[in-house]
Every structure is written in C-alpha cells, then in structure tokens.
Amino acid sequence: MTTRGVEIAPSVLNADFARLGDVCVELEAAGVERIHWDVMDGQFVPNISMGPAVIASCRPKVDLPFEAHLMVHEPDGLIPAFVEAGCDRILVHPEACTHLHRTLGLIRDLGAEPAVALNPATPLEVIEWVLDSVLQVLIMTVNPGFGGQAYLTEMEPKVRRLLDLVESSGRDLDIEVDGGIAPDTIARAALAGANVFVVGSALFRDELGVEHAVKDLRQRAEAALASGTVA
C-alpha cells in the first residue's frame, strides 16, 4: 500500500465557469491539496473545456498547485502555454503522444512536473519504460470526456498492478484516480492503491458545501486505509 498521504484534487469541470476564480478560492479554504484542470480539445475526447487563458486568470487567486490533464491530440505544441499559465504538473496521455518519452522531457525542460494518464482500456505496459520520467500516474476510472460518469470498479485491479509496478521499480510516485470518485467509491479506490483522488461532480453537488465534501471524502479514504476494509 502506498505510504503517501491522501490528497483531494478537485476537478473544476463541473464548477460554475462564470465564477471559477471564486471556486478556486473556496476549494483552497476547504483544504484541498491541488486543483485539477481537465483540458479537452473535442478530438481526443468528444468534449471541449478550457484553455490556458482561463487557467491563467485563476492562477493569482490561490497558492495551490495546479495540474493540467491534457486530453488532447499531440499535446507538445500546447504544453508551453499551460506551463506559462501556471500549471505545476502536466499530465499527458500516451495514447495521444507520438513520442511519449520526448513529451515528458519537454515538460521537465519547461520547469513543470511530468505525469501520465491512462484510459481504461490502455495497458500499464505502455508506461513501464517511462516511470523514471514521471512523478505521477493517473488511472482513468471512467472513459474520459465527460463529468458525472459511473465509476468503473474493474479498474481497481489495474490500480493494484500499478502499485506493484511502482513498488518493484523502487520509484516513489503519486497514484491518482479520476472518474466517478464519490463517497461510495473513494474507499475502494484507496484500498486499491491510489493516494490522489480527482473529484468533480460529487464534490460540487454536496448539499452541505465543498468543505464538508472534502472532509467527508478524506475521512472515508483514510478510514479505509487504516482499517483495510470498506466501511
């Protein structure tokens, strides 16, 4: 099991875009560790979301790390703009990169932290030889492109295999999950081996507010790790 602490990484894809800056401030006050920006180009995934200008406009509002999840074809040409916009960590999909190792090197050379994200059907083998080049691996627990989808429980063995691969390699990486993370699924994902949890619609639909949602999700993940079971 990972020894890294539980981190909540809100995706603002389901937030009110008319007040994104204020949402970031509210999330920081709620105690999240980072903000996750889902960047979609309408080609790699069927939806279109935000660009670097939107992220840059929110950057001065908070001190939280920003991570950009680039769900785009051939991300190399876009990466500099997202680093300049203030993203500390850049996640790319090997499915979208012609030369993954080179892309990760570009991110590092620009002063950001390189990471990779895997679609549900993509095997772990495609990133086995770049683990030395990344600080994080994200396992999609839904097919990317839309918020509010149902969590794919069949991804849990994949997360476990990733944890085994990371530990056997001697690397110290964040293992992140994204898609359908909610009060009834976060404990399962934590027990599978994840330590960073992208939360979108479940966070913003909490009737008691984002602070309650963050606290509740964190407690559920930590309780599962402490007990070794899902409550």
Secondary structure, 3 states (H helix, E strand, C coil): CCCCCCEEEEEHHHCCHHHHHHHHHHHHHCCCCCEEEEEEECCCCCCECCCHHHHHHHHHHCCCCEEEEEECCCHHHCHHHHHHCCCCEEEECHHHCCCHHHHHHHHHHCCCEEEEEECCCCCHHHHHHHHHHCCEEEEECCCCCCCCCCCCHHHHHHHHHHHHHHHHHCCCCEEEEECCCCCCCHHHHHHHCCCEEEECHHHHCCCCCHHHHHHHHHHHHHHHHHHCCCC
